[in-house]
Amino acid sequence: MIIAIIVYLTDKKSSRGIIDYFMTMDVEFKETYELAQQLLIALQHKNPPAYQSLIQTKKPFVSSQLKRSLKTLNKHLLAIENSFKYKDSNGHLGGINNKIKVIKRISFGYRNFSNFRNRILLGFNHKRIAPNS
Protein backbone atom coordinates (compact mmCIF):
# COMPACT_ATOMS: atom_id res chain seq x y z
CA MET A 1 0.00 0.00 0.00
CA ILE A 2 2.74 2.48 1.01
CA ILE A 3 4.82 1.61 -2.05
CA ALA A 4 1.82 2.28 -4.29
CA ILE A 5 1.35 5.70 -2.66
CA ILE A 6 5.03 6.56 -3.11
CA VAL A 7 4.98 5.49 -6.78
CA TYR A 8 1.85 7.57 -7.33
CA LEU A 9 3.40 10.58 -5.61
CA THR A 10 6.70 10.36 -7.50
CA ASP A 11 4.79 10.44 -10.78
CA LYS A 12 2.72 13.46 -9.76
CA LYS A 13 4.90 15.60 -7.47
CA SER A 14 8.43 16.75 -6.79
CA SER A 15 10.39 15.49 -3.80
CA ARG A 16 9.36 18.59 -1.85
CA GLY A 17 5.74 17.87 -2.69
CA ILE A 18 6.09 14.32 -1.39
CA ILE A 19 7.56 15.58 1.90
CA ASP A 20 4.75 18.12 2.22
CA TYR A 21 2.20 15.38 1.60
CA PHE A 22 3.64 13.15 4.34
CA MET A 23 3.84 16.11 6.73
CA THR A 24 0.09 16.56 6.39
CA MET A 25 -0.44 12.89 7.24
CA ASP A 26 1.70 12.54 10.39
CA VAL A 27 2.45 15.11 13.10
CA GLU A 28 5.48 13.17 14.39
CA PHE A 29 7.02 13.09 10.91
CA LYS A 30 6.41 16.82 10.48
CA GLU A 31 7.95 17.79 13.84
CA THR A 32 10.92 15.46 13.35
CA TYR A 33 11.60 16.69 9.81
CA GLU A 34 11.34 20.35 10.75
CA LEU A 35 13.64 19.98 13.77
CA ALA A 36 16.20 18.05 11.71
CA GLN A 37 16.15 20.78 9.05
CA GLN A 38 16.55 23.53 11.67
CA LEU A 39 19.51 21.67 13.19
CA LEU A 40 21.05 21.35 9.73
CA ILE A 41 20.69 25.08 9.09
CA ALA A 42 22.21 25.94 12.50
CA LEU A 43 25.16 23.66 11.72
CA GLN A 44 25.68 25.11 8.24
CA HIS A 45 25.61 28.68 9.53
CA LYS A 46 27.74 27.77 12.58
CA ASN A 47 25.25 29.34 14.97
CA PRO A 48 25.94 27.92 18.48
CA PRO A 49 23.05 29.64 20.33
CA ALA A 50 20.46 28.43 17.81
CA TYR A 51 21.99 24.96 17.81
CA GLN A 52 21.98 24.77 21.61
CA SER A 53 18.38 25.97 21.91
CA LEU A 54 17.23 23.43 19.30
CA ILE A 55 18.94 20.55 21.11
CA GLN A 56 17.68 21.51 24.56
CA THR A 57 14.10 22.34 23.60
CA LYS A 58 11.61 19.67 24.65
CA LYS A 59 9.43 18.66 21.72
CA PRO A 60 6.75 16.09 22.59
CA PHE A 61 5.92 15.01 19.02
CA VAL A 62 9.48 14.32 17.83
CA SER A 63 10.34 10.68 17.06
CA SER A 64 12.01 8.61 19.77
CA GLN A 65 15.06 8.07 17.53
CA LEU A 66 15.63 11.82 17.18
CA LYS A 67 15.10 12.32 20.93
CA ARG A 68 17.87 9.80 21.57
CA SER A 69 20.12 11.58 19.07
CA LEU A 70 19.40 14.92 20.72
CA LYS A 71 20.49 13.50 24.09
CA THR A 72 23.77 12.39 22.53
CA LEU A 73 24.28 15.78 20.87
CA ASN A 74 23.53 17.53 24.16
CA LYS A 75 26.08 15.30 25.90
CA HIS A 76 28.78 16.43 23.44
CA LEU A 77 27.58 20.03 23.17
CA LEU A 78 30.85 21.63 24.31
CA ALA A 79 32.90 19.76 21.71
CA ILE A 80 30.39 20.60 18.99
CA GLU A 81 30.45 24.29 19.91
CA ASN A 82 34.26 24.21 19.81
CA SER A 83 34.04 22.81 16.29
CA PHE A 84 32.03 25.92 15.36
CA LYS A 85 34.77 28.20 16.70
CA TYR A 86 37.91 26.42 15.50
CA LYS A 87 38.80 25.02 12.12
CA ASP A 88 41.17 22.39 13.54
CA SER A 89 40.41 18.75 12.92
CA ASN A 90 41.92 15.37 13.74
CA GLY A 91 40.98 14.07 10.30
CA HIS A 92 44.47 14.29 8.83
CA LEU A 93 46.03 12.54 11.82
CA GLY A 94 43.36 9.84 11.68
CA GLY A 95 44.19 9.25 8.02
CA ILE A 96 47.89 8.89 8.82
CA ASN A 97 47.15 6.41 11.61
CA ASN A 98 44.87 4.39 9.34
CA LYS A 99 47.53 4.22 6.61
CA ILE A 100 50.12 3.03 9.13
CA LYS A 101 47.73 0.32 10.35
CA VAL A 102 47.14 -0.85 6.77
CA ILE A 103 50.90 -0.97 6.12
CA LYS A 104 51.33 -2.90 9.38
CA ARG A 105 48.68 -5.42 8.34
CA ILE A 106 50.14 -5.87 4.85
CA SER A 107 53.76 -5.90 6.02
CA PHE A 108 53.37 -8.59 8.64
CA GLY A 109 56.67 -10.41 8.98
CA TYR A 110 59.34 -7.75 8.62
CA ARG A 111 62.49 -8.93 10.33
CA ASN A 112 63.21 -5.75 12.22
CA PHE A 113 61.64 -2.45 13.13
CA SER A 114 64.00 -0.48 10.88
CA ASN A 115 62.61 -2.17 7.75
CA PHE A 116 59.05 -1.59 8.97
CA ARG A 117 59.82 2.07 9.66
CA ASN A 118 61.34 2.51 6.20
CA ARG A 119 58.21 0.98 4.64
CA ILE A 120 56.04 3.49 6.49
CA LEU A 121 58.25 6.37 5.38
CA LEU A 122 58.09 5.14 1.78
CA GLY A 123 54.31 5.00 2.07
CA PHE A 124 54.32 8.70 2.85
CA ASN A 125 56.79 9.53 0.04
CA HIS A 126 59.72 10.23 2.35
CA LYS A 127 63.26 9.33 1.47
CA ARG A 128 64.45 5.96 2.62
CA ILE A 129 66.57 6.14 5.71
CA ALA A 130 69.42 3.67 6.05
CA PRO A 131 69.08 1.26 8.98
CA ASN A 132 71.12 1.97 12.07
CA SER A 133 74.48 0.21 12.01
N, C-alpha and C positions, 0 to 999 in steps of 0.2 A: 504494500500500500504506500509506504513512505517513498520507495524508489519510484513508483509511478508518479507521485506528486513532484518529486525532484525533476524527473524527466520532463514532465509537463511544464514546470516552471523554467527550466533551462531553455526550452523552446520559445517561451513567451517573454521572458524578462532577462534583464542583466543580472550580474551577481549581486549588485546592490539591491535590486528589486527582490531577489530571493531572500536576502537577509531581512529586508523590511517586512516581507511576508511572514517569515518565521517569528519576527519580533511581535507581530500582531497576534500570533497564536499562543505564545508562551511568555509570561512575565519573567520567569527565571532566566530564560535565554536572553531576553532584552536587557535585563539588569547586568547580567554577566558580560554580555557583549559590549555594552556601553562602558562599564568599568574597565574592561580590558583595553578598549580603545583610548580611554582617558589616561590610563597608565602608560600606554605606548607613546602618547603625545607628550606626557611629562618627561619620559625618558629621552625622547628625541630632542626636546628643547632644553634638556638638562635643568629642570626646574625642581630643586629639592623640596621647597615648601608644598608645592602642589602634589608631588609624589608622596610625601609623608602624609599629607591629609587624606589622599586617596587610599593609602594602605591602612590607615588607622580608623577610617570611617566604618561604622558598623552598618552593613547593608543586609537586611533580612532576606531578600529575595535572590541573592547571589548564590550560584551553585556551590555545593560543598567542596568540590575540587578547587575552585578559585579561593574559597575561604581558607583552605589549607595552604595554598600557595601564598596568600596574603600573610598568614602567620609566619611562614618561612622568610618572606621578604622583610617583614617587620623585625624579625630576629637579626637579620643582617643589614639593618637600615644604615648604621654608621659606615660600614664598608661601601655600601651602594652610594651614599652621599659623598664619600671621599672619591669615588670614581667619577662623580660629576665635576669635582673640583680639579682633580689632577689627571693628566693625560698618561701617566705611567701605567705600565702593564707588565705582567709576568709572562705574557704570551711568548715572547722571544726566548726567554730562559726555558720555558716549558718545551719549546720546540727543540732546543739544544739538548735538553735532558732526554727527550724521546729519541732523538737521533743516536745519542750515545747508547741508549738501551737496545736499539735495533742493531747497532754495530756489535754490541756485546753478545747478543743472541746469535747473530750470524757468525761471529768470530770465535765461537766457543772452541777452545783447544789451543790457543796461543801458548807458546812455551814460557814466555816471561812477560812481565808487565810492560817492559820497554816496547816490545813489538805491538802490544795492544794499544799502548799510548800513541805510537806512530800511526797506527791504523785510524784512530780517532782524529788525529791531526790531519791526516790525508783526507778524511771525510769532510773536513771543514776547509779544505783547500789551503792548508798551511804547509810550509816546507817540512820535509822529513828531517827529523832530528836524529843524529847518530846515537846509538845506544851508549850508555855509560860504560867506560872501560874499566 
